[in-house]
Amino acid sequence: MSSTRTRAALRTSARVSAELLLILLMLAVSLWVLGRMWSVVWPLVIGLLLTTLTWPPTRFLLRRGWKPALAASTVTVLFLLIAAGVVALIAVPVASQSGELTDGVVDGVQKVREWAAGPPLNIGDAQIDKAFDSAVSRAQDGLGSMVGAVVTGVSTVVNGLVTGVLALFLMFFFLKDGPRFLPWLARQLPGRLSTDVPTVAARGWDTLGSFVRSQAAVGLIDAVLIGLGLWILGVPLVLPLAVLTFVSAFVPIIGAFFAGFVAVLIALVSNGLTDALIVLAIIVVVQQLEGNVFQPMIQSRGLGLHAAVVLLAVTLGGSLAGIVGSLLAVPVAALIAVIWNYVREQLQEPSQDPGTDEPETGVAALS
């Protein structure tokens, strides 16, 4: 072995390791600061997500000559009226039936446990018992967190109201002054940052808006179709299950599996095995329609993320921040992908002009 090359390889490995440690340290500090500022960051995130939903009608009004303040005020008032109607017609009944939904899931898990313990499987060891007990606990905690997130948005009603009010004010200002933000930001930044940061922000905004609007539309279609199937079969708790299906649409892959699993368990407990299998077939058909028909038609551009990346992002987000982390995992991963793609574009060497006169090599030189 060459001692010179060995020392060079060790020095390179040490330098790369030190740089990676510094990057990880910076990420850890950033996450710590983010956690300390969460009371401000969370309303900002909700405000941005709401703005992506309400920006299309605002843009429509602006193009018709409306003043920004008037257009933003009109859209905000209409959004509040729609939100109040949703709370009165859907959220309150869902909250009142959340206990029944949780009990139904627990009973369904218990019935599956009893079936697995009988022939032909005859599974009844301590590890399987522990696994089912853990599944029951996770179902109770997960459903409780999901319903709580739908109804209040945070752990307490007071914090939920404060967060909602702040998010609405931020949404109004984003709608009113949003088009002027990027030019203002470009004027505040020096050098190349005045071009790079606004460009990345614009791409990130397009990606975030595409994700939220497409997932909301697809989730609404899934909730209506699956809810209609449950209603025809006479499965109880149709409204909570439909709302759960809609909310779960914002957690790709895992969300659809979780909502379908809950619906099948409720059908198994209330209507029996035959209807449970029919519900499973309905969910599979709707999911196939979603993946092959609805989503390609509604979502104008993809997030550019592989399914494995989405699955890992949702798992990591859920382990770090629970249900909130699962909801935000895919948008955050998509924004990271936008930043990475832009950085990669800037680091690429300029493509060689085919018209330049350079000596040819290889096969071209021999021809």
DRENLONU-337297 format. One line per 2 residues: number of its first residue (from 0); their letters; for each residue x, y, z of N, C-alpha, C. Coordinates in steps of 0.1 Angstrom, whole numbers. Layout:
BEGIN
NUM = a = X Y Z X Y Z X Y Z ~ ...
This chain:
BEGIN
0 = ms = 8 -12 0 0 0 0 9 12 0 ~ 4 23 -7 11 35 -8 8 43 5
2 = st = 19 47 12 17 55 24 12 69 21 ~ 16 74 10 11 88 6 -4 88 3
4 = rt = -8 78 -5 -22 77 -8 -31 73 4 ~ -25 65 13 -32 62 25 -35 74 34
6 = ra = -24 82 36 -25 95 44 -35 104 37 ~ -35 105 24 -44 114 17 -58 109 19
8 = al = -61 96 18 -74 91 20 -79 93 34 ~ -70 92 44 -74 94 58 -77 109 60
10 = rt = -69 118 54 -71 132 56 -85 136 50 ~ -87 130 38 -100 133 31 -112 128 39
12 = sa = -111 116 45 -121 110 53 -124 118 65 ~ -113 123 72 -114 131 84 -121 144 80
14 = rv = -117 151 69 -123 163 66 -138 162 63 ~ -141 152 55 -155 149 52 -163 146 64
16 = sa = -157 138 73 -164 135 86 -167 148 94 ~ -157 156 95 -158 169 103 -169 177 97
18 = el = -169 178 83 -179 187 77 -193 181 79 ~ -195 168 78 -208 162 81 -212 164 95
20 = ll = -203 163 105 -206 166 119 -211 180 121 ~ -204 189 114 -208 203 115 -222 205 109
22 = il = -225 198 98 -238 199 92 -249 194 101 ~ -246 182 107 -256 176 116 -258 184 129
24 = lm = -247 191 134 -248 200 145 -257 212 141 ~ -255 217 129 -263 228 125 -278 224 124
26 = la = -281 212 119 -294 207 118 -300 206 132 ~ -293 200 141 -298 198 155 -301 211 161
28 = vs = -292 221 160 -295 234 166 -307 241 159 ~ -308 239 146 -320 245 139 -333 238 144
30 = lw = -333 225 146 -345 219 151 -348 223 165 ~ -338 225 173 -340 229 187 -346 243 187
32 = vl = -341 252 179 -346 266 178 -360 266 173 ~ -363 257 163 -376 255 157 -386 251 168
34 = gr = -381 241 176 -390 237 187 -393 248 197 ~ -383 256 200 -385 267 210 -395 277 204
36 = mw = -395 279 191 -403 289 185 -416 283 179 ~ -420 271 183 -431 264 177 -444 272 178
38 = sv = -446 279 189 -458 286 191 -460 297 181 ~ -449 301 174 -450 311 163 -449 304 150
40 = vw = -441 293 149 -440 286 136 -452 279 132 ~ -459 273 142 -471 265 139 -482 274 133
42 = pl = -486 285 138 -496 294 131 -491 298 117 ~ -477 300 116 -472 304 103 -474 293 93
44 = vi = -471 281 97 -473 269 88 -488 268 84 ~ -497 268 94 -511 267 91 -515 279 82
46 = gl = -511 291 84 -514 302 76 -509 300 61 ~ -497 294 59 -493 291 46 -501 281 39
48 = ll = -505 270 47 -513 260 41 -527 265 37 ~ -532 273 45 -545 279 42 -544 288 30
50 = tt = -533 295 29 -531 305 18 -531 297 5 ~ -524 285 5 -524 278 -8 -538 274 -12
52 = lt = -547 272 -3 -561 268 -7 -569 280 -11 ~ -566 292 -5 -575 304 -8 -568 313 -18
54 = wp = -556 310 -23 -550 319 -32 -556 319 -46 ~ -561 307 -52 -567 307 -65 -579 317 -66
56 = pt = -589 317 -57 -600 327 -58 -595 341 -56 ~ -585 343 -48 -579 356 -46 -573 361 -59
58 = rf = -565 353 -65 -559 356 -78 -569 359 -89 ~ -580 351 -88 -591 354 -98 -597 368 -96
60 = ll = -599 372 -84 -604 385 -81 -594 396 -85 ~ -581 394 -82 -571 404 -85 -570 406 -100
62 = rr = -572 395 -108 -571 397 -123 -583 404 -128 ~ -594 404 -120 -606 411 -124 -606 426 -120
64 = gw = -595 430 -115 -593 444 -111 -596 448 -97 ~ -598 438 -88 -601 441 -74 -588 446 -67
66 = kp = -590 455 -57 -579 459 -49 -574 447 -41 ~ -561 446 -38 -556 435 -30 -563 433 -16
68 = al = -565 445 -9 -571 444 4 -586 439 3 ~ -593 444 -7 -607 440 -9 -608 425 -13
70 = aa = -599 421 -22 -600 407 -26 -596 398 -14 ~ -586 401 -7 -582 393 5 -592 393 16
72 = st = -599 404 18 -609 404 28 -621 396 24 ~ -625 397 11 -637 389 6 -634 374 8
74 = vt = -622 370 3 -619 356 4 -618 351 18 ~ -612 359 27 -611 355 41 -625 353 48
76 = vl = -634 363 45 -647 362 50 -655 349 45 ~ -653 347 32 -660 335 26 -654 322 33
78 = fl = -641 322 35 -634 311 41 -639 308 55 ~ -641 319 63 -646 318 76 -660 313 76
80 = li = -669 317 67 -682 312 66 -683 297 63 ~ -674 293 53 -673 279 50 -668 271 61
82 = aa = -658 276 68 -652 269 80 -662 267 91 ~ -670 278 93 -680 277 104 -691 267 100
84 = gv = -695 266 87 -704 256 83 -699 242 85 ~ -686 240 81 -680 227 83 -680 223 98
86 = va = -676 232 106 -676 229 121 -690 225 126 ~ -700 233 122 -713 230 127 -719 217 121
88 = li = -716 214 109 -722 202 102 -714 190 103 ~ -701 191 105 -692 179 104 -684 177 117
90 = av = -677 187 121 -667 186 132 -674 182 145 ~ -685 189 148 -692 186 161 -697 172 161
92 = pv = -705 167 151 -709 153 151 -697 143 152 ~ -686 146 145 -675 138 145 -669 137 159
94 = as = -668 148 166 -663 148 180 -672 140 189 ~ -685 141 187 -694 134 196 -693 119 194
96 = qs = -689 115 182 -688 100 179 -674 95 180 ~ -665 103 184 -651 98 184 -649 87 193
98 = ge = -656 87 205 -655 76 215 -660 63 209 ~ -671 64 202 -676 51 195 -667 46 185
100 = lt = -661 55 177 -651 51 167 -639 44 173 ~ -634 49 184 -623 43 190 -626 30 196
102 = dg = -638 29 203 -643 16 208 -645 6 197 ~ -650 10 186 -652 1 175 -639 -5 169
104 = vv = -628 4 168 -615 -1 164 -610 -11 174 ~ -611 -8 187 -606 -17 197 -613 -31 196
106 = dg = -626 -30 195 -634 -43 193 -629 -51 181 ~ -627 -43 170 -623 -50 158 -609 -57 159
108 = vq = -600 -50 166 -587 -56 168 -588 -68 177 ~ -597 -67 187 -599 -79 196 -605 -91 188
110 = kv = -614 -88 179 -620 -99 171 -609 -105 162 ~ -601 -97 156 -590 -103 148 -581 -111 156
112 = re = -578 -106 168 -570 -114 177 -575 -127 181 ~ -589 -128 183 -595 -141 186 -595 -150 174
114 = wa = -596 -144 162 -596 -152 150 -582 -158 148 ~ -572 -150 151 -558 -155 149 -555 -166 159
116 = ag = -561 -165 171 -558 -175 181 -565 -189 178 ~ -575 -189 170 -582 -201 166 -576 -208 154
118 = pp = -582 -220 151 -577 -227 139 -580 -219 126 ~ -572 -220 116 -561 -229 114 -548 -223 119
120 = ln = -548 -210 123 -535 -203 127 -530 -208 141 ~ -540 -208 151 -536 -212 164 -525 -204 170
122 = ig = -525 -191 168 -515 -182 173 -519 -177 186 ~ -512 -179 197 -516 -174 210 -504 -172 219
124 = da = -492 -171 215 -481 -169 224 -480 -155 229 ~ -471 -153 239 -471 -140 246 -467 -128 236
126 = qi = -458 -131 227 -454 -120 218 -465 -115 209 ~ -474 -124 204 -485 -120 196 -495 -112 205
128 = dk = -497 -117 217 -506 -109 227 -501 -95 229 ~ -488 -94 231 -482 -81 233 -483 -72 221
130 = af = -482 -78 209 -483 -70 197 -497 -65 195 ~ -507 -73 198 -521 -69 197 -524 -58 207
132 = ds = -519 -60 219 -521 -50 230 -515 -37 225 ~ -503 -37 219 -497 -25 214 -505 -19 203
134 = av = -511 -27 194 -519 -22 184 -532 -15 189 ~ -538 -21 199 -550 -15 206 -546 -1 211
136 = sr = -535 -1 218 -530 12 224 -527 22 213 ~ -521 18 203 -518 28 192 -530 32 185
138 = aq = -540 23 183 -553 27 177 -560 38 185 ~ -560 36 199 -567 45 207 -560 59 207
140 = dg = -546 58 208 -539 71 208 -540 78 195 ~ -538 70 184 -538 76 171 -552 82 167
142 = lg = -563 75 170 -576 81 167 -579 93 176 ~ -575 92 188 -577 104 197 -569 116 192
144 = sm = -557 114 188 -549 125 182 -555 130 169 ~ -559 121 161 -565 125 148 -577 134 150
146 = vg = -587 129 158 -599 136 160 -596 150 167 ~ -586 149 177 -582 162 183 -576 172 173
148 = av = -568 167 164 -563 176 154 -573 181 145 ~ -583 173 141 -594 178 132 -602 189 139
150 = vt = -605 187 152 -615 195 159 -608 208 164 ~ -596 207 170 -590 218 177 -577 222 170
152 = gv = -570 213 164 -557 217 158 -546 216 167 ~ -547 216 180 -537 215 190 -542 208 202
154 = st = -534 207 212 -538 199 224 -549 205 232 ~ -550 218 233 -561 224 241 -569 234 232
156 = vv = -581 236 237 -590 245 229 -585 259 229 ~ -579 264 240 -575 278 241 -563 280 231
158 = ng = -553 271 231 -542 272 222 -547 271 207 ~ -557 262 205 -563 260 192 -569 273 187
160 = lv = -576 280 196 -582 293 192 -572 303 189 ~ -562 304 197 -551 314 195 -544 311 181
162 = tg = -541 298 179 -534 294 167 -543 297 155 ~ -556 294 156 -565 297 145 -566 311 141
164 = vl = -567 320 152 -568 334 149 -555 340 143 ~ -544 336 148 -531 340 142 -530 335 128
166 = al = -534 323 125 -533 317 112 -542 325 102 ~ -554 328 107 -563 336 98 -557 350 95
168 = fl = -552 357 105 -546 370 102 -534 368 92 ~ -525 358 95 -514 356 86 -519 353 72
170 = mf = -530 345 70 -535 342 57 -540 354 50 ~ -547 363 57 -551 375 51 -540 384 46
172 = ff = -529 385 54 -518 393 50 -510 387 38 ~ -509 373 39 -503 366 27 -511 368 14
174 = lk = -524 368 15 -532 370 4 -531 384 -1 ~ -531 394 8 -531 408 4 -517 412 -2
176 = dg = -506 408 5 -493 413 2 -484 402 -4 ~ -489 390 -6 -481 380 -12 -473 383 -24
178 = pr = -480 388 -35 -473 391 -47 -461 401 -46 ~ -462 409 -35 -451 419 -34 -440 414 -25
180 = fl = -441 402 -19 -431 397 -10 -418 394 -17 ~ -418 386 -28 -406 382 -34 -398 394 -40
182 = pw = -404 404 -46 -396 415 -50 -390 423 -38 ~ -398 424 -27 -392 430 -15 -380 422 -10
184 = la = -382 409 -10 -371 400 -5 -359 401 -13 ~ -361 402 -26 -349 403 -35 -341 416 -33
186 = rq = -349 427 -29 -342 440 -26 -334 439 -13 ~ -338 430 -4 -331 430 9 -319 422 9
188 = lp = -317 413 -1 -306 403 0 -295 408 -9 ~ -282 405 -5 -271 409 -13 -267 399 -23
190 = gr = -260 404 -34 -254 395 -43 -263 385 -50 ~ -258 372 -51 -265 361 -57 -277 357 -49
192 = ls = -277 360 -36 -288 356 -28 -301 363 -32 ~ -300 375 -38 -312 383 -43 -318 375 -54
194 = td = -311 367 -61 -317 358 -72 -321 344 -67 ~ -312 338 -59 -313 324 -55 -325 322 -46
196 = vp = -326 330 -35 -336 328 -25 -350 331 -30 ~ -353 342 -38 -366 343 -44 -370 332 -53
198 = tv = -360 327 -61 -363 316 -71 -367 304 -63 ~ -359 300 -53 -362 288 -45 -376 290 -38
200 = aa = -378 302 -33 -391 304 -26 -403 303 -36 ~ -401 308 -48 -412 307 -58 -415 292 -61
202 = rg = -404 285 -64 -405 270 -67 -412 263 -55 ~ -407 266 -43 -413 259 -31 -428 262 -30
204 = wd = -431 275 -32 -446 279 -31 -454 271 -41 ~ -449 270 -54 -456 262 -64 -458 248 -60
206 = tl = -447 242 -54 -448 228 -50 -457 226 -39 ~ -457 235 -29 -465 234 -17 -480 235 -21
208 = gs = -483 245 -30 -497 247 -34 -502 236 -42 ~ -494 230 -51 -498 218 -58 -501 207 -49
210 = fv = -493 204 -39 -495 193 -30 -508 195 -22 ~ -510 206 -16 -521 209 -7 -534 208 -15
212 = rs = -535 215 -26 -547 215 -34 -551 202 -40 ~ -541 195 -45 -543 182 -51 -547 171 -40
214 = qa = -540 171 -29 -544 162 -18 -558 165 -13 ~ -561 178 -11 -574 181 -6 -585 176 -16
216 = av = -583 178 -29 -593 174 -39 -594 159 -39 ~ -583 152 -39 -583 137 -40 -589 132 -27
218 = gl = -585 138 -15 -591 133 -3 -606 135 -2 ~ -611 146 -8 -625 148 -8 -632 138 -16
220 = id = -627 135 -28 -633 124 -36 -632 111 -29 ~ -621 107 -23 -620 95 -16 -631 94 -5
222 = av = -632 105 3 -641 105 14 -656 103 9 ~ -659 110 -2 -673 109 -7 -676 95 -12
224 = li = -667 89 -20 -669 76 -25 -669 65 -15 ~ -659 65 -6 -659 55 5 -671 57 15
226 = gl = -674 70 18 -685 72 27 -698 68 21 ~ -700 70 8 -712 65 1 -713 50 1
228 = gl = -701 43 -1 -702 28 0 -705 23 14 ~ -699 30 24 -703 26 38 -717 28 41
230 = wi = -723 39 36 -737 43 39 -746 33 32 ~ -743 28 20 -751 18 13 -751 5 21
232 = lg = -739 1 26 -739 -11 33 -744 -10 47 ~ -748 2 52 -753 3 65 -743 3 76
234 = vp = -730 6 73 -720 6 83 -721 18 92 ~ -721 17 105 -722 29 114 -710 38 113
236 = lv = -712 50 119 -701 60 120 -696 64 106 ~ -705 66 96 -701 69 83 -694 83 83
238 = lp = -700 93 89 -694 106 89 -680 107 95 ~ -678 101 107 -664 101 112 -654 94 103
240 = la = -658 83 97 -649 75 88 -646 83 76 ~ -656 90 70 -654 99 58 -644 110 62
242 = vl = -646 116 73 -637 127 77 -623 122 79 ~ -622 110 86 -609 104 88 -602 101 74
244 = tf = -610 96 64 -604 94 51 -599 106 45 ~ -606 117 46 -602 130 40 -589 135 47
246 = vs = -589 135 60 -577 140 67 -565 131 64 ~ -567 117 63 -556 108 61 -550 110 47
248 = af = -557 116 38 -552 118 24 -540 127 24 ~ -538 135 35 -527 144 35 -514 137 40
250 = vp = -516 124 44 -504 115 48 -503 104 37 ~ -496 106 26 -496 97 15 -492 83 20
252 = ii = -497 73 14 -494 58 16 -499 54 30 ~ -493 58 40 -497 54 54 -511 59 57
254 = ga = -515 71 53 -528 76 57 -539 68 51 ~ -537 64 38 -548 56 31 -549 42 38
256 = ff = -538 36 41 -538 23 48 -545 24 61 ~ -541 34 69 -547 36 82 -562 38 82
258 = ag = -567 47 73 -581 50 72 -589 37 67 ~ -583 30 57 -590 18 53 -590 7 63
260 = fv = -579 6 71 -579 -4 82 -590 -1 92 ~ -592 12 96 -602 15 105 -616 12 100
262 = av = -619 16 87 -632 13 81 -635 -2 81 ~ -625 -10 77 -627 -24 77 -630 -30 91
264 = li = -623 -25 101 -625 -30 114 -639 -26 119 ~ -644 -14 116 -657 -10 120 -668 -19 114
266 = al = -666 -21 101 -675 -30 93 -675 -44 99 ~ -663 -49 102 -662 -63 108 -670 -64 121
268 = vs = -669 -54 130 -675 -55 143 -690 -53 141 ~ -695 -44 133 -709 -40 132 -717 -49 123
270 = ng = -711 -52 111 -719 -59 101 -714 -73 97 ~ -702 -77 102 -698 -91 100 -687 -91 89
272 = lt = -682 -104 87 -671 -106 78 -674 -102 63 ~ -686 -106 59 -690 -104 45 -689 -89 41
274 = da = -696 -81 49 -696 -66 47 -682 -60 48 ~ -674 -66 58 -660 -61 59 -652 -64 47
276 = li = -654 -75 41 -647 -78 28 -652 -69 17 ~ -665 -66 17 -670 -57 7 -664 -43 8
278 = vl = -663 -38 21 -657 -25 24 -642 -25 19 ~ -635 -36 22 -621 -37 17 -620 -36 2
280 = ai = -630 -43 -5 -630 -42 -19 -633 -28 -24 ~ -642 -21 -18 -645 -7 -21 -633 2 -19
282 = iv = -626 0 -8 -614 8 -5 -603 6 -16 ~ -601 -7 -19 -591 -10 -29 -594 -4 -43
284 = vv = -607 -5 -47 -611 1 -60 -610 16 -60 ~ -614 23 -49 -612 37 -48 -598 41 -48
286 = qq = -589 34 -41 -575 37 -41 -569 35 -55 ~ -573 25 -62 -568 23 -76 -573 34 -85
288 = le = -586 39 -83 -591 50 -91 -583 63 -87 ~ -580 64 -74 -572 76 -70 -558 76 -77
290 = gn = -551 65 -76 -538 65 -81 -537 66 -96 ~ -547 60 -103 -546 59 -118 -555 69 -125
292 = vf = -565 75 -119 -574 84 -126 -574 98 -119 ~ -578 98 -106 -581 111 -100 -568 119 -98
294 = qp = -557 113 -92 -545 121 -90 -538 126 -102 ~ -537 118 -113 -531 123 -125 -539 134 -131
296 = mi = -552 134 -130 -560 144 -136 -560 157 -127 ~ -560 156 -114 -560 168 -105 -547 174 -103
298 = qs = -537 166 -101 -523 171 -98 -516 174 -110 ~ -514 187 -113 -508 191 -125 -493 187 -126
300 = rg = -486 188 -115 -472 184 -115 -469 176 -102 ~ -461 166 -104 -457 157 -93 -448 164 -83
302 = lg = -446 158 -71 -437 163 -62 -422 159 -65 ~ -421 149 -74 -407 145 -77 -401 136 -67
304 = lh = -409 130 -58 -404 121 -48 -408 107 -50 ~ -399 98 -48 -401 84 -50 -410 79 -38
306 = aa = -418 68 -41 -427 63 -30 -419 59 -18 ~ -407 54 -19 -399 50 -8 -395 62 0
308 = vv = -392 73 -6 -388 85 1 -400 91 8 ~ -412 90 2 -424 95 9 -427 86 21
310 = ll = -425 73 20 -428 64 31 -418 67 43 ~ -405 68 39 -395 71 50 -398 85 56
312 = av = -402 95 48 -404 108 53 -416 108 63 ~ -427 101 59 -439 100 68 -435 93 81
314 = tl = -427 82 80 -423 75 92 -415 83 101 ~ -405 90 96 -396 99 104 -404 110 110
316 = gg = -413 117 102 -421 128 107 -430 123 119 ~ -436 111 117 -444 106 128 -437 103 141
318 = sl = -424 98 139 -416 94 151 -411 107 158 ~ -409 118 150 -403 130 156 -414 139 162
320 = ag = -426 140 156 -436 150 160 -450 144 159 ~ -452 131 160 -465 126 161 -473 128 148
322 = iv = -486 131 150 -495 133 139 -492 145 131 ~ -487 156 138 -483 168 131 -471 165 122
324 = gs = -462 158 127 -450 154 119 -454 146 107 ~ -464 137 108 -468 129 97 -475 138 86
326 = ll = -483 148 91 -490 157 81 -480 166 74 ~ -469 170 81 -460 179 75 -448 173 68
328 = av = -447 160 69 -434 153 65 -433 154 50 ~ -443 151 42 -442 151 27 -440 165 22
330 = pv = -447 175 26 -444 189 21 -430 193 25 ~ -425 190 37 -412 194 40 -402 186 31
332 = aa = -404 173 29 -395 166 20 -395 171 6 ~ -407 176 1 -408 181 -12 -400 195 -13
334 = li = -401 203 -2 -394 216 -2 -379 213 -2 ~ -375 203 6 -360 200 6 -356 195 -8
336 = av = -364 188 -15 -361 183 -28 -360 195 -38 ~ -369 205 -36 -368 217 -44 -355 224 -42
338 = iw = -350 226 -29 -338 233 -26 -326 225 -32 ~ -326 211 -30 -315 203 -35 -314 204 -50
340 = ny = -326 203 -57 -326 204 -72 -320 217 -77 ~ -324 228 -70 -318 241 -74 -303 242 -71
342 = vr = -299 237 -60 -284 237 -57 -277 229 -67 ~ -283 217 -71 -276 209 -81 -275 216 -94
344 = eq = -286 223 -98 -285 231 -110 -274 241 -110 ~ -272 248 -99 -262 258 -98 -248 252 -98
346 = lq = -246 240 -93 -233 234 -92 -229 226 -105 ~ -239 224 -114 -235 217 -126 -226 226 -135
348 = ep = -217 219 -142 -209 226 -151 -217 229 -164 ~ -214 241 -170 -222 245 -182 -220 234 -193
350 = sq = -232 231 -199 -231 221 -210 -223 226 -222 ~ -216 217 -228 -207 220 -239 -215 223 -251
352 = dp = -212 234 -258 -219 238 -270 -215 228 -281 ~ -225 222 -288 -221 212 -298 -214 219 -310
354 = gt = -215 232 -311 -209 238 -323 -194 242 -320 ~ -189 240 -308 -175 244 -306 -165 235 -312
356 = de = -154 240 -316 -144 232 -323 -134 226 -313 ~ -136 214 -309 -127 207 -300 -122 195 -307
358 = pe = -110 190 -304 -105 178 -310 -114 166 -306 ~ -117 158 -315 -125 147 -313 -117 135 -308
360 = tg = -123 127 -300 -116 115 -294 -124 103 -296 ~ -118 92 -294 -126 79 -294 -130 75 -308
362 = va = -142 70 -309 -147 65 -321 -150 76 -331 ~ -154 88 -326 -157 100 -335 -144 104 -342
364 = al = -133 103 -335 -120 108 -341 -115 98 -352 ~ -119 86 -350 -115 76 -360 -123 75 -372
366 = s = -135 80 -372 -145 79 -383 -141 89 -394
